Amino acid sequence: MAIKVDLSKAYDRVEWPFLLGILDAAGFSETFVRWISQCVSSTSFSLLINGAAFDYFRPSRGIRQGDPLSPYLFIIYAEFLSRLLLHEESLGNLKGVKVCRIAPAISHLFYADDLIIFCRAEEKDAHTVRQCLSKFEEWSSQLANSNKSMVHFSENVTKEQKDDILRILQMPECNHRSKHLGLPFCKPKSRTQVFNELVEKLEGRLSLWKAKNLSRAGKMVKGASWVWQDVKSAKTLELGVCFPASTHSVINIWEDPWIPSIDSFKPQTPVDLNPNWLLLVRDLIDREKNSWKLEVIAEMFPSAIVNEIRKIQIPDPLEPIKPFWAPSKSGKFSAKAVEDAHHLFLNCPFTEKIWLRSKCQVRLMAWSHLSLREWFMEISTPSSKEFPDCETQQEFLTTWAITLEQIWKARNDRMHGKPLHDLESLAKSILSKTTDHFAAQCCRKSKT
């Protein structure tokens, strides 16, 4: 028979002294045991009641759910039960199951807190398993959940034997709907019926993908050449491409796209074009200062175009020239409007409103003209004038990083079809995360 043991609140019931004692008995060094002790005992929690976070408190036992270290610690913790079963097996009080005649007997399989015990369908083995579980519960504070634990018998076991064993173990018999690690624990009557749920899940997801990405109208077109359409669609990339202004570029002022904030990304050619006017964008740049020749630009273009040109950040002369896609004017997150990181984090109207609602709103207009590299350099060494709403430089940098994270998450949600986030909710989320961060830092300092 196979006994599936479900431990109630397994991780929460881990006693730290018992865990450290097992580590010490297993031969781990004192330094390692001390490290583990610091990891499990440095945990602190805060409860949310009616949306408000209360003071942090420290537990006296348990290991954290979701911590990558926790499953390994629990495996070591459950080693005590494993040794009890092996000891009883060596005394002949318990006999495991063999998959074939020449294979060794298997008495138990442990996967973190999922335990399966194999033994003979006899009262002697059932008493032994019950005694081992009772010792484990008494010494480790673990508790087997009798309602969720179950026993699976082979077909050769009589009903009288089943009733006696179930009475000893105080567990119910396995039914055909029981699962272990996502798979049926007992042999199903119909494999097709059991695995139909999995097939239906996959079919449902595939149908959603098909409905979302494939056009029925397109499929109905007879003889549609998808290869040719893909080749032709590459031509549409040119519609949103701009070239950066640089001192060593050969971009034509009137024929090439280089002003991302105007229609068609290039200025309209005047009717009375002066033949003495310059033809290349690089001639509009002062190479020594790496800045625009404002007097020349004012003579050639109307004031509206001059203002748009002044917004263009001239890249470093040593940087290679790379074309880029100009952002959409609406500033909305869209998979169709290809946008760069500079637009996403600085120039997008939606992003600007987020910055204005955060504590990093100072010098926003100045930041929008910086490249990302210059922006990061500017942020990494801020002066006291740049964070009047923040008490310290650390608070300024933390708020800045959390704001970036929230902008990126909002962009990803929008890309995956979710509705655009409300500005006020985003601002509250940034403030809440910043407050929680510094509260956790204060709690950690108070412990040390």
Secondary structure as the mmCIF struct_conf table of DSSP 4:
data_model
#
loop_
_struct_conf.conf_type_id
_struct_conf.id
_struct_conf.beg_label_comp_id
_struct_conf.beg_label_asym_id
_struct_conf.beg_label_seq_id
_struct_conf.end_label_comp_id
_struct_conf.end_label_asym_id
_struct_conf.end_label_seq_id
STRN STRN1 ALA A 2 ASP A 6
STRN STRN2 LEU A 7 LEU A 7
TURN_TY1_P TURN_TY1_P1 SER A 8 ARG A 13
HELX_RH_AL_P HELX_RH_AL_P1 TRP A 16 ALA A 25
TURN_TY1_P TURN_TY1_P2 ALA A 26 GLY A 27
HELX_RH_AL_P HELX_RH_AL_P2 GLU A 30 SER A 41
TURN_TY1_P TURN_TY1_P3 SER A 42 SER A 42
STRN STRN3 PHE A 45 PHE A 45
STRN STRN4 LEU A 48 ILE A 49
TURN_TY1_P TURN_TY1_P4 ASN A 50 GLY A 51
STRN STRN5 ALA A 52 ALA A 53
STRN STRN6 PHE A 57 PHE A 57
BEND BEND1 SER A 60 ARG A 61
TURN_TY1_P TURN_TY1_P5 GLN A 65 GLY A 66
TURN_TY1_P TURN_TY1_P6 PRO A 68 LEU A 69
HELX_RH_AL_P HELX_RH_AL_P3 SER A 70 TYR A 77
TURN_TY1_P TURN_TY1_P7 ALA A 78 ALA A 78
HELX_RH_AL_P HELX_RH_AL_P4 GLU A 79 SER A 90
TURN_TY1_P TURN_TY1_P8 LEU A 91 GLY A 92
BEND BEND2 ASN A 93 ASN A 93
STRN STRN7 VAL A 97 VAL A 97
BEND BEND3 VAL A 99 CYS A 100
TURN_TY1_P TURN_TY1_P9 ARG A 101 ILE A 102
BEND BEND4 ALA A 103 ALA A 103
HELX_LH_PP_P HELX_LH_PP_P1 PRO A 104 ALA A 105
STRN STRN8 ILE A 106 ILE A 106
STRN STRN9 HIS A 108 TYR A 111
TURN_TY1_P TURN_TY1_P10 ALA A 112 ASP A 113
STRN STRN10 ASP A 114 PHE A 118
BEND BEND5 ALA A 121 GLU A 122
HELX_RH_AL_P HELX_RH_AL_P5 GLU A 123 SER A 140
STRN STRN11 ALA A 144 ALA A 144
TURN_TY1_P TURN_TY1_P11 SER A 146 LYS A 148
STRN STRN12 MET A 150 HIS A 152
TURN_TY1_P TURN_TY1_P12 GLU A 155 ASN A 156
HELX_RH_AL_P HELX_RH_AL_P6 LYS A 159 LEU A 169
TURN_TY1_P TURN_TY1_P13 GLN A 170 GLN A 170
HELX_LH_PP_P HELX_LH_PP_P2 PRO A 172 PRO A 172
STRN STRN13 GLU A 173 GLU A 173
HELX_LH_PP_P HELX_LH_PP_P3 CYS A 174 CYS A 174
TURN_TY1_P TURN_TY1_P14 HIS A 176 ARG A 177
STRN STRN14 LYS A 179 HIS A 180
TURN_TY1_P TURN_TY1_P15 LEU A 181 GLY A 182
STRN STRN15 LEU A 183 PRO A 184
BEND BEND6 PHE A 185 CYS A 186
BEND BEND7 LYS A 189 LYS A 189
HELX_RH_AL_P HELX_RH_AL_P7 ARG A 191 ASN A 213
HELX_RH_AL_P HELX_RH_AL_P8 ARG A 216 MET A 220
BEND BEND8 VAL A 221 VAL A 221
TURN_TY1_P TURN_TY1_P16 LYS A 222 GLY A 223
HELX_RH_AL_P HELX_RH_AL_P9 TRP A 226 SER A 233
HELX_RH_3T_P HELX_RH_3T_P1 ALA A 234 GLY A 240
STRN STRN16 VAL A 241 CYS A 242
TURN_TY1_P TURN_TY1_P17 THR A 247 HIS A 248
STRN STRN17 ASN A 252 ASN A 252
TURN_TY1_P TURN_TY1_P18 ILE A 253 GLU A 255
BEND BEND9 ASP A 256 ASP A 256
TURN_TY1_P TURN_TY1_P19 PRO A 260 SER A 261
BEND BEND10 ILE A 262 ILE A 262
HELX_RH_3T_P HELX_RH_3T_P2 ASP A 263 PHE A 265
BEND BEND11 LYS A 266 LYS A 266
HELX_LH_PP_P HELX_LH_PP_P4 PRO A 267 PRO A 270
TURN_TY1_P TURN_TY1_P20 VAL A 271 ASP A 272
TURN_TY1_P TURN_TY1_P21 PRO A 275 ASN A 276
BEND BEND12 TRP A 277 TRP A 277
STRN STRN18 LEU A 280 LEU A 280
HELX_RH_3T_P HELX_RH_3T_P3 VAL A 281 LEU A 284
STRN STRN19 ILE A 285 ASP A 286
TURN_TY1_P TURN_TY1_P22 ARG A 287 ASN A 290
STRN STRN20 SER A 291 TRP A 292
HELX_RH_AL_P HELX_RH_AL_P10 LEU A 294 MET A 300
BEND BEND13 PHE A 301 PHE A 301
HELX_RH_AL_P HELX_RH_AL_P11 SER A 303 ARG A 310
TURN_TY1_P TURN_TY1_P23 LYS A 311 LYS A 311
BEND BEND14 ILE A 312 ILE A 312
HELX_LH_PP_P HELX_LH_PP_P5 GLN A 313 ASP A 316
TURN_TY1_P TURN_TY1_P24 PRO A 317 LEU A 318
BEND BEND15 GLU A 319 GLU A 319
HELX_LH_PP_P HELX_LH_PP_P6 PRO A 320 ILE A 321
STRN STRN21 PHE A 324 TRP A 325
HELX_LH_PP_P HELX_LH_PP_P7 ALA A 326 SER A 328
TURN_TY1_P TURN_TY1_P25 LYS A 329 SER A 330
BEND BEND16 ALA A 335 ALA A 337
HELX_RH_AL_P HELX_RH_AL_P12 ALA A 341 HIS A 342
HELX_RH_PI_P HELX_RH_PI_P1 HIS A 343 ASN A 347
HELX_RH_AL_P HELX_RH_AL_P13 PRO A 349 ARG A 357
BEND BEND17 SER A 358 SER A 358
TURN_TY1_P TURN_TY1_P26 LYS A 359 CYS A 360
TURN_TY1_P TURN_TY1_P27 VAL A 362 ARG A 363
HELX_RH_AL_P HELX_RH_AL_P14 LEU A 364 TRP A 367
TURN_TY1_P TURN_TY1_P28 SER A 368 HIS A 369
BEND BEND18 LEU A 370 LEU A 370
HELX_RH_AL_P HELX_RH_AL_P15 LEU A 372 SER A 380
BEND BEND19 THR A 381 THR A 381
HELX_RH_3T_P HELX_RH_3T_P4 SER A 384 GLU A 386
TURN_TY1_P TURN_TY1_P29 PRO A 388 ASP A 389
BEND BEND20 CYS A 390 THR A 392
HELX_RH_AL_P HELX_RH_AL_P16 GLN A 393 MET A 415
TURN_TY1_P TURN_TY1_P30 HIS A 416 GLY A 417
HELX_LH_PP_P HELX_LH_PP_P8 LYS A 418 ASP A 422
HELX_RH_AL_P HELX_RH_AL_P17 LEU A 423 LYS A 447
#
